[in-house]
Structures are given as C-alpha cells and as structure tokens.
Amino acid sequence: MIIGLFLIWSIGRAFFKLAKEREKNKWLFAVLGVLSYYVGTVVGAFIIFVVSDLFLSSYYNIESVDENLIGLIAIPFGVLACWGFYRILEKNWKTNDDETYIKDDTILDANL
C-alpha cells in the first residue's frame, strides 16, 4: 500500500512540475496524470482478464485467481499509459514553445 501511495505521489509530482515549467494549470494536470495511471491499470486488468478468459480458460478457472494478483500485473499498463500521456504533453507543449512570433507589424509576414 505504501508503494502504491508513493507511486501516485511521484506521478502527480512529475505532472505538477511539467505543468509548472510550461505555465499550465498545475493541479489539473497532476490530477490528469494520476487518472491516466488509473485508466491504464483498469484497461490493463481488462485486457488480462479477456486474454486469460479466451485463451487460458481450459487450464484454470478465472474466478479462483486473486484480485490482488491481477492488480499487480496491471501496474505496468498504468505506468505505460501515464508515461505515454506525459510524453504527449511534453511534446505538444515543447512544439508550442518553439514557435516564435515576431511582434513587429512593420515586417512583412511577421506572423509566420
């Protein structure tokens, strides 16, 4: 349980720092980062359940598997979803920062 809380805190902190650097809403993106982790774990658990039910149902009964085990196996899916969301935000915000606009109206095509 402590490891899970540390993981959630680390994810929120990373997204908070990224939003702070890019001058975006810090708390919104910290919460969205944590939510991306939870969405990833739920999707991962669903994929694990469907794959095991379709292909491994003849070997064992899916109801006998411990829920905590499926939750532990789904953690990498959540981390992967969180990392992907972080990279997407980082890339989009970096390209917006790289665009420079000339503020002089006397220059032809100053907005390009």
Residue frames relative to the residue before (quaternion, step in Angstrom):
aa qw qx qy qz dx dy dz
M 1.0000 0.0000 0.0000 0.0000 0.00 0.00 0.00
I 0.6413 0.5159 -0.3205 0.4689 3.58 0.99 -0.79
I 0.6318 0.5269 -0.3340 0.4600 3.58 1.02 -0.75
G 0.6486 0.5193 -0.3139 0.4595 3.59 0.99 -0.78
L 0.6539 0.4975 -0.3105 0.4780 3.57 1.00 -0.81
F 0.6392 0.5146 -0.3212 0.4727 3.58 1.02 -0.77
L 0.6367 0.5271 -0.3208 0.4624 3.59 1.02 -0.80
I 0.6629 0.4908 -0.3000 0.4792 3.60 0.92 -0.90
W 0.6456 0.5148 -0.3188 0.4653 3.59 0.97 -0.83
S 0.6604 0.5117 -0.3054 0.4569 3.59 0.95 -0.86
I 0.6504 0.5092 -0.3142 0.4680 3.57 0.96 -0.83
G 0.6688 0.4979 -0.2984 0.4646 3.57 0.87 -0.93
R 0.6549 0.5167 -0.3071 0.4580 3.57 0.99 -0.84
A 0.6507 0.5150 -0.3237 0.4546 3.61 0.95 -0.82
F 0.6797 0.4669 -0.2910 0.4851 3.58 0.92 -0.87
F 0.6074 0.5522 -0.3442 0.4557 3.60 1.07 -0.72
K 0.6824 0.4809 -0.2876 0.4695 3.59 0.89 -0.93
L 0.6362 0.5250 -0.3326 0.4572 3.60 0.98 -0.78
A 0.6804 0.4741 -0.2911 0.4770 3.58 0.89 -0.89
K 0.6321 0.5300 -0.3358 0.4547 3.59 1.03 -0.70
E 0.6472 0.5189 -0.3148 0.4614 3.59 1.01 -0.81
R 0.7515 0.3840 -0.1990 0.4983 3.58 1.01 -0.82
E 0.4204 -0.7411 0.4257 0.3046 3.56 1.37 0.16
K 0.3822 0.6752 -0.5116 0.3692 3.55 0.86 1.09
N 0.6816 -0.4517 0.3648 0.4454 3.58 -1.32 0.02
K 0.3518 -0.8015 0.4489 0.1798 3.57 -0.24 1.31
W 0.7224 0.4482 -0.2641 0.4557 3.58 0.76 -1.01
L 0.6006 0.5617 -0.3618 0.4392 3.59 1.06 -0.67
F 0.7364 0.4149 -0.2472 0.4738 3.57 0.79 -0.95
A 0.5647 0.5517 -0.3983 0.4669 3.61 1.16 -0.35
V 0.6704 0.4770 -0.2895 0.4891 3.58 0.96 -0.87
L 0.6501 0.5083 -0.3235 0.4630 3.61 0.96 -0.80
G 0.6211 0.5384 -0.3415 0.4558 3.60 1.06 -0.65
V 0.6614 0.4839 -0.2972 0.4900 3.57 0.98 -0.87
L 0.6482 0.5093 -0.3198 0.4671 3.59 1.00 -0.78
S 0.6195 0.5298 -0.3562 0.4568 3.60 1.03 -0.66
Y 0.6091 0.5372 -0.3467 0.4692 3.59 1.10 -0.65
Y 0.6959 0.4737 -0.2831 0.4595 3.58 0.83 -0.96
V 0.6257 0.5173 -0.3399 0.4747 3.60 1.02 -0.73
G 0.6490 0.5211 -0.3141 0.4568 3.58 0.97 -0.80
T 0.6714 0.4824 -0.3121 0.4681 3.60 0.95 -0.77
V 0.6378 0.5109 -0.3352 0.4688 3.59 1.01 -0.73
V 0.6581 0.4871 -0.3116 0.4823 3.59 0.93 -0.86
G 0.6467 0.5216 -0.3185 0.4564 3.59 0.98 -0.80
A 0.6543 0.4972 -0.3129 0.4761 3.59 0.96 -0.83
F 0.6353 0.5196 -0.3279 0.4678 3.58 1.04 -0.76
I 0.6512 0.5019 -0.3176 0.4724 3.60 0.95 -0.83
I 0.6450 0.5128 -0.3218 0.4663 3.58 0.94 -0.83
F 0.6607 0.5089 -0.3079 0.4579 3.56 0.92 -0.89
V 0.6830 0.4841 -0.2953 0.4603 3.61 0.85 -0.94
V 0.6701 0.4927 -0.3106 0.4602 3.59 0.86 -0.90
S 0.6853 0.4712 -0.3009 0.4666 3.59 0.89 -0.85
D 0.6499 0.5070 -0.3250 0.4636 3.59 1.05 -0.66
L 0.6914 0.4787 -0.2868 0.4588 3.59 0.97 -0.78
F 0.8253 0.2923 -0.1190 0.4682 3.56 0.77 -1.02
L 0.7859 0.3249 -0.1672 0.4988 3.59 1.08 -0.59
S 0.3835 0.7606 -0.4662 0.2389 3.59 1.21 0.19
S 0.6276 0.5308 -0.3539 0.4463 3.59 1.12 -0.45
Y 0.6658 0.5224 -0.3048 0.4370 3.63 1.16 -0.47
Y 0.8043 -0.0655 0.0682 0.5867 3.58 1.00 -0.79
N 0.5194 -0.6201 0.4964 0.3153 3.51 -1.32 0.36
I 0.4436 -0.7281 0.4570 0.2535 3.60 -0.67 1.10
E 0.6116 0.5626 -0.3609 0.4233 3.62 1.10 -0.51
S 0.6506 0.5292 -0.3241 0.4377 3.60 1.15 -0.45
V 0.5547 0.6038 -0.3993 0.4104 3.61 1.23 -0.21
D 0.4966 -0.6681 0.4768 0.2823 3.54 -0.97 0.91
E 0.5009 -0.6697 0.4644 0.2914 3.60 -0.95 0.90
N 0.6167 0.5534 -0.3461 0.4400 3.57 1.08 -0.65
L 0.6217 0.5373 -0.3370 0.4595 3.57 1.08 -0.68
I 0.6519 0.4891 -0.3160 0.4856 3.59 0.93 -0.82
G 0.6328 0.5333 -0.3250 0.4577 3.58 1.04 -0.75
L 0.6631 0.4925 -0.3034 0.4751 3.58 0.99 -0.79
I 0.6583 0.4948 -0.3126 0.4734 3.56 1.01 -0.75
A 0.6726 0.5080 -0.2933 0.4512 3.61 1.12 -0.60
I 0.4711 0.6962 -0.4390 0.3173 3.63 1.20 -0.26
P 0.6600 0.4928 -0.3520 0.4446 3.68 0.81 -0.72
F 0.5977 0.5473 -0.3688 0.4552 3.61 1.08 -0.56
G 0.6602 0.5042 -0.2998 0.4692 3.58 0.99 -0.81
V 0.6525 0.4984 -0.3113 0.4785 3.57 0.98 -0.84
L 0.6480 0.5148 -0.3143 0.4651 3.59 1.00 -0.79
A 0.6516 0.4988 -0.3145 0.4772 3.61 0.97 -0.79
C 0.6519 0.5103 -0.3042 0.4712 3.56 0.99 -0.84
W 0.6558 0.5052 -0.3051 0.4707 3.58 0.92 -0.87
G 0.6514 0.5158 -0.3142 0.4592 3.60 0.97 -0.83
F 0.6529 0.5035 -0.3047 0.4768 3.57 0.96 -0.87
Y 0.6319 0.5305 -0.3227 0.4638 3.60 1.01 -0.80
R 0.6786 0.4904 -0.2894 0.4640 3.58 0.89 -0.94
I 0.6278 0.5263 -0.3343 0.4660 3.61 1.03 -0.76
L 0.6672 0.4865 -0.3032 0.4756 3.58 0.88 -0.90
E 0.6576 0.5226 -0.3113 0.4445 3.56 0.90 -0.91
K 0.6754 0.4886 -0.2916 0.4691 3.57 0.94 -0.89
N 0.6764 0.4917 -0.3043 0.4562 3.60 0.88 -0.88
W 0.6908 0.4669 -0.2859 0.4724 3.57 0.92 -0.81
K 0.6285 0.5253 -0.3457 0.4576 3.58 1.09 -0.57
T 0.6557 0.4955 -0.3242 0.4685 3.61 0.94 -0.76
N 0.6323 0.5120 -0.3403 0.4714 3.60 1.07 -0.60
D 0.6568 0.4987 -0.3134 0.4709 3.59 1.08 -0.64
D 0.6459 0.5423 -0.3234 0.4291 3.58 1.08 -0.68
E 0.6024 0.5483 -0.3670 0.4492 3.58 1.15 -0.50
T 0.0600 -0.7937 0.6052 0.0096 3.52 -0.74 1.07
Y 0.1749 -0.7752 0.6021 0.0773 3.49 -1.04 0.81
I 0.3629 -0.7038 0.5682 0.2239 3.52 -0.99 0.86
K 0.3140 -0.7908 0.5044 0.1472 3.55 -0.74 1.06
D 0.5313 0.6262 -0.4123 0.3944 3.60 1.24 0.10
D 0.3090 -0.7854 0.5117 0.1608 3.59 -0.58 1.15
T 0.5949 0.5837 -0.3751 0.4058 3.60 1.17 -0.22
I 0.6191 0.5265 -0.3443 0.4701 3.59 1.23 -0.30
L 0.4662 -0.6749 0.5044 0.2695 3.52 -0.93 1.00
D 0.8381 0.0765 -0.1118 0.5285 3.59 -0.93 0.94
A 0.1536 0.8328 -0.5153 0.1314 3.57 0.93 0.88
N 0.6640 0.5225 -0.3045 0.4397 3.59 1.15 -0.54
L 0.5628 0.6168 -0.3993 0.3785 3.63 1.15 -0.12
